Amino acid sequence: MKYRAFHKLSYGLYIIATKTNGKNAGYIGNTVFQITSEPSQIAISCHKKNASTQQIIESKIFSVSVLGKNASTSLIGEFGFMSSDDIDKFRNVEIITAKTGAPIVTDSSVAWFDCKVTSTQDIGSHILIIGEVLDSEVISDEEPLTYAWYREKYKMLSPKNAPTYIEQEKLEEEKTPNAEKEQKPEAEEQEAKSTMEPFICTICGFQYNPEEGDPTMGIPPGTPFEDLPEDYKCPICNAGKEYFKKS
């Protein structure tokens, strides 16, 4: 089985949110899809360990905010890699409510859906939650953010709670099409490997690849991690260099 084949499936990136007992909760999801037109229903796949999952089930309401291609990376990092039990993710974002009362994040969003839960299905590590769309709106004509584009631009791996999570070791075992390894003397190859090794942020999973640098932070291609400025921050979650480790 080729695990990279799963990367050819199409996904977007969304903020899924709810409210229960007066508290807002939400997370970044990449598995949201319409399943019926009459009535209009969409499904979301939620990991059982996500703090928001049980709150959606209890409240029986949720919203989906469709993120735009130029969505804030800090917003994605906070909603995607931090727990609603630990911080108030909504403290710095614009939100509205519609028919259900679920919080709807409008920052960095191009459209939204307001839903009531109609059914749930235990599917192993995740729970499939189906909701009827009670209201929706288009915020912007900006192009939606796709998970494929985001993964390629920021070299992100899916977090472990994502339905699309694949162990990095399995991906590394599969060579990309037409990839050819350069022939180098062993000592030279080992030296190049040590200086050009990727580093991964232990907070959010962002991967810094020295061969590509980090254009979003003004770091040119060919810059080893050791040569990054001491004040370099993860472009996703703003973590410092000390939170990175070799991949």
N, C-alpha and C positions, 0 to 999 in steps of 0.2 A: 504494500500500500504506500502511495506517495502522499505524504502529509501536506506538501506544498499545494496539492490540488485543492485543498480547502480554501486557500487564499484566492482562488478564482471565483468563489461564491461572492455575490454582491451584498454589501451591508452599508448602512449609514451609521452615523453617530448621533445619539439622542440623550437628552436629560429626561429621565423618568422620575416623577415626583408624586408624593402623596402627603396627606396630613391626617394625623390621628392623635387624639387626646391633646389637641392644641399644638402639636409639634410637627414641623415640616421635616420631611425626609426625602432624599433623592440620590440618584446615582447615574453614571454614564452607562448606557447600554448600546450594543450594536446589533441586537436581534429584536427588531420590531417589524411586523409585517401585517398587511391587511389580509383577512381570511374570508370575509363575506362582504357583499355589497348591500344585501337586504336581509336584516338591518346591517348598517355599516359597523363592522367589528374588526379590531386589530388584536394581535397577540404579542405578548412580551415574554421573554424567557429570563427568569430571575433565579440566581443562585440561592440555595437555601441558607447560606451563611451571610448573605447580604442583610444588613440591618433593616433596609427598606422593604424587603420581601414580606416579612410578617406584618409590617405596618400596612402594606397595600392590601393584604388579605383581610386584615381586621377592619380597615376603613372602607373597603369595597369601592375605592375610587383611585384613579391615577391620571396623571397628565403625561403627555409626550411632547417635548420640545425638539424640533428638528434643527440640528446645528448647521450653520452655514460654513462654507469652505474656509472662511477667514476667522473662524471661532477662536476665542482667546485660549491659548494653551494653558494658562494658569487656571482658567475655569474648568477645563478638561481634567487637569491634574487633580484639582480639589474634589470635584464630583466623582472622578473616576478612581482615585487611589486613596481616598480618606473616608473614614466612617462617619455617618450621621450621629453615631453615639458619642463621637469625640469632639466634633466641632459643629457649629451652625453654618452649613454650606451656603445658606441663603442670605447671609449677612451683607454681602457685597454685590448682590445681583438684583436686577429689576424683576419683580414678579407681579402677576395679575391672577385673578381667579375668574372662573366662568360658572357653569351650571352646577358642577359637583362640589366646588369649593376647594379642590386640589390646587396647590400652588403651581403656576405655570411660569417657567423661566423664559423671559423674552430677550434677555441679553444673548447676543451671538446666535440668535435663532431666526430661521426663515419661515417657520410655520409651527402650529401647535394643535394638539388634539386633547380634548377633555373627555374622560371615559369613566363609566361605571363597570365594575367587575361583574361578569355574567357567569363565569365558571373558572375552575382551576384544575390542573392535571399534574400529578406528581410524575416526573419523567426522569428520576434518578438524582443526579447532582443538582438539578434545577427544577423549578416549578413553572409550568406554562400557565400564564394568566391571560384570560381572554376578556376583553372589555368592549362594550358597545360605545361607540362614539356619540356623545351627546352634543358636542359643539366642536368647532375647529375654525382656524383662521390662518390666512397667509400674511406674514409680516413683511417679507422682502422677496424680491425676484432674484436675489443672490443665489448662486449655485449651492446646492446642499453639499455638506461634507461627507465624502465616502470614506469608509474604513480603509479601503485599499490605498487611497491617496494619502491618508493620514499615516498609515503604517510605513509607506515608502518615504515620505518626507521626513518623518521623525524617527524612523527605524525602531518603531515601537513593537514590543511583543504584547500579546493579549494578557491581561492580568489573570491570575489563576481562577478567579471566580467567573470569568467570561465564558459563555457557551463555546466560543471559538478558540479557547486556550489550547496550545500545543506546546509540549516541552521543547525547549530550545535545542536540546541534544538531538532530538529526532529530526529537527529541521536541518541541523548542521551535518547530519549523516547523508543528506540528500544534496547532491551537487546541482547547482542551477544549470539550465540548459546552455551548452556551448562553453561552459566555464573551463578554462585550462590553467593549470597550476604552472607558474613560472619555474624553470629549472635554475636553481641556484646552488652554489656550494653549501654544504650543511652548516658551516659556521655562520656564513652570511645570512642564510635563511633563518637561523635561530635568532640572530641579532635583529633582523628586520621584524621578526614575529614579536620579540619582546618589546620593541618600541612602538609598533603599530597595532598592538592588541586592542580590541574594543573594550570599553568599560560600561558597566550597567549601573544605573541609579537604583539603589536598593529601596528607595521610597516608592517610586512610581514605575520602574521598569524601563525607562528611556535608555536607549543604547547609544553611546557616543562611539562613532567609528572614525578613527584617525584619518583613514584614507579619504573620507568625505568631509571631515571637519564639521562645523556647525554654522551654516550660513545665517541662521536666525539670530545667532549671537556674535556674528562677525568673525568667526574662526575659520581660516582658510583650510582647504583640503591639504592633507599631509602633515597636520599638526598632532604629534603624539599627546596622549592625555597628560603625561608628565610636564609638558610644555604649556599647558593651558594656564591662563592667569590664575593667581591664587583666589581671586574673588569670582571665579567662574561659577555660574549657577545652572542647575538643570533647567532647560527651557520649558519643561512641563510643570514641575512642582516646586521649582525654585530652591531645591536642595543644594547645599554646597558640595565642593569636591570630596570632602571627607565621607560623603554618603555613597560614593561610587566604588565599585569593585570590578576586578577583571572578570570578563564574561567566561 
